[in-house]
Amino acid sequence: MSHKETDLYEGMTLFDTAVPEHGNSNELNAPISNSTMDPIQIKCMDYLHDGVESVRLICEKLIEEGLKQDERFTTGKPKFYPDICFFINTLCLAGTVIKVEVTTEDYLFKAV
């Protein structure tokens, strides 16, 4: 009895629709409205507009205000730190924030 191996991905494509090139999509440059953001994201925007540039400091403020739990990695960074970095990076793509500096310790952003 012969055994025919089947490719798991045979006949599949990576994307069903074309992926826009960076900078050519209206979605990437569309303004982010408060109606599509959750309260944590709105608070992050407020901090950035108040001059807070450090993602670590933004995280600490969210904990102080009781908006996020104080759970940490062994590095001392809050466990939700990557989520805040990701969100603020989307603000960079939207053009409302610029990246100032990235180190192993922190990400710094500035509101435009």
C-alpha positions as CSV (number, residue, x, y, z in Angstrom):
1,M,0.0,0.0,0.0
2,S,1.5,3.3,-1.0
3,H,1.3,6.4,1.1
4,K,0.9,9.8,-0.5
5,E,2.0,12.7,1.6
6,T,-0.1,15.8,1.5
7,D,1.2,19.3,1.9
8,L,-0.7,21.0,4.7
9,Y,-0.7,24.3,2.9
10,E,-1.3,23.0,-0.6
11,G,-3.6,25.3,-2.5
12,M,-3.7,27.9,0.2
13,T,-2.6,31.5,-0.2
14,L,-1.2,33.7,2.5
15,F,-3.6,36.5,2.0
16,D,-7.1,36.6,0.6
17,T,-6.8,40.2,-0.3
18,A,-3.9,42.4,-1.3
19,V,-1.9,43.9,1.5
20,P,-1.4,47.6,1.0
21,E,2.2,48.9,1.0
22,H,3.2,51.1,4.0
23,G,2.2,54.7,3.4
24,N,-0.3,54.0,0.6
25,S,-3.2,52.9,2.7
26,N,-5.8,55.4,3.9
27,E,-6.4,53.1,6.9
28,L,-2.9,53.5,8.2
29,N,-3.1,57.3,8.0
30,A,-6.7,57.6,9.2
31,P,-7.2,59.5,12.4
32,I,-8.0,57.4,15.5
33,S,-11.2,58.5,17.1
34,N,-12.0,58.2,20.8
35,S,-15.2,56.3,19.9
36,T,-13.1,53.3,18.7
37,M,-10.7,53.4,21.7
38,D,-11.2,51.8,25.1
39,P,-10.7,53.9,28.3
40,I,-7.1,52.7,28.8
41,Q,-6.2,53.9,25.3
42,I,-7.9,57.2,25.8
43,K,-5.9,57.6,29.1
44,C,-2.7,56.8,27.3
45,M,-3.5,59.5,24.7
46,D,-4.2,62.0,27.6
47,Y,-0.8,61.2,29.2
48,L,1.0,61.7,25.8
49,H,-0.7,65.0,25.3
50,D,0.2,66.0,28.8
51,G,3.9,65.5,27.9
52,V,4.5,62.0,29.4
53,E,6.9,60.4,26.9
54,S,7.9,57.2,28.7
55,V,5.7,54.0,28.2
56,R,7.0,52.8,31.6
57,L,5.8,55.9,33.2
58,I,2.4,55.7,31.4
59,C,2.1,52.1,32.8
60,E,2.9,53.3,36.3
61,K,0.3,56.0,36.1
62,L,-2.3,53.5,34.9
63,I,-1.5,51.3,37.9
64,E,-1.6,54.3,40.3
65,E,-5.0,55.3,39.1
66,G,-6.3,51.7,39.5
67,L,-7.0,51.2,35.8
68,K,-4.6,48.3,35.5
69,Q,-3.3,45.6,37.9
70,D,0.2,45.7,39.3
71,E,1.4,42.4,37.8
72,R,5.0,42.5,36.7
73,F,7.6,40.6,34.7
74,T,10.9,39.7,36.5
75,T,12.4,42.7,34.8
76,G,10.1,44.9,36.8
77,K,8.0,46.0,33.7
78,P,4.3,45.7,34.1
79,K,2.8,42.7,32.2
80,F,0.6,45.0,30.1
81,Y,3.7,47.1,29.0
82,P,3.9,45.3,25.5
83,D,0.2,46.1,25.0
84,I,0.7,49.8,25.6
85,C,3.8,49.8,23.3
86,F,1.7,48.2,20.6
87,F,-1.1,50.7,21.0
88,I,1.2,53.7,20.9
89,N,3.0,52.3,17.8
90,T,-0.4,52.3,16.1
91,L,-0.6,56.0,17.0
92,C,2.8,56.5,15.2
93,L,1.3,54.9,12.1
94,A,-1.6,57.2,12.3
95,G,0.7,60.2,12.6
96,T,-0.5,61.4,15.9
97,V,2.7,60.4,17.9
98,I,6.3,60.2,17.0
99,K,8.9,57.7,18.3
100,V,11.6,59.5,20.2
101,E,13.8,56.7,21.5
102,V,13.7,52.9,21.9
103,T,16.0,51.2,24.5
104,T,15.8,47.9,26.3
105,E,14.6,49.8,29.3
106,D,11.8,51.9,27.7
107,Y,10.1,53.3,24.7
108,L,9.8,57.1,24.4
109,F,7.1,58.8,22.3
110,K,6.0,62.3,21.8
111,A,2.5,63.6,20.8
112,V,2.5,65.6,17.6
